[in-house]
């Protein structure tokens, strides 16, 4: 029984000591500076694919730019039934803050921004090329894509797109701060 009393006393003593050591730190002593996300804010986008052969375009947009419906559900892209044939597309993405198109600001400050395309199923869709900034580093506002031919039609998937801010970027998509992150669904038919 005495061992039980000893453990009980030690437990109570440790609680008392812990209550003295648990003081709230003052908020003024925060040594972590806020992350630098650049000076461009984004809350919407237009993502446009144009078939190079037919000049037909399909748009996915999200945001508050006009009085039209501003949510388009899926990008629809042609896919050849011939496994060795690809369909080629030019794409562009425009970014918005409210109704203001801020794409030119991103382009003008392109040496600190990069548009990244992630999670692609390369059996369905492939990113071929992206535009570059004035330092010949990837910017990604304009791009070239192909859909890969195959017998399966009505193939669905999605493209995750991030706009990253990286001071003096090094073409790495995981570096920097994400300014905007979104997913665009697609249907190959």
Steps between C-alpha positions, in 0.01 A plus 500: 500500500786739568621462142154609385517811722846580366379485138193704586714769665740504202207534262353793696842668522549466123156657438591797718834547323336473159245767589784745574688419180200532268490873447353651189764646270450859401396549137764772458774236520396326173829438319340351187446767234193466278550314172563722200227426246571794271278799445252345253177354637294247303148367559395380154624373166414408143669193351453476122594207274494554123524206258774596253335313210142619540548827694221388732550617857372379833520707818503425869457805716444576863454835666289811508581671168165573340127443516518175301525163668857494624541132578557268205494138599753318279753557220397279207783394271507290184680166516586288196395136503832421333757426772784653297322829424510802728275806496687827559380796708617847589394610845511820697409589851388841622485594867256744661455691822128570505420632153857621437719293271841484676668274240713782358624583852602137546673504159678829582625346827547157343850457640331439839193297389450155351181319393530128576290219356482191721343156520476437126429150373747494211312208345221753431641852483850642479647843564745562216628854548455811717589862434799657672572821687762761410768286673412196284341322797158332493204736540213275383229753405498355147556133427480227238323170570411175326235242567623146449301278263330188629196282455346615830275799450341711774818489709480728802775648714618826642791741491612667821634846430690719743626855469816518711697802614874438528739788529758445221340168408692192398230320290395285797130454562527398865704802605351833602154597617179394326302808405215299348427125481217343301396190308359492147308186400524376141315257274670345197252387237 
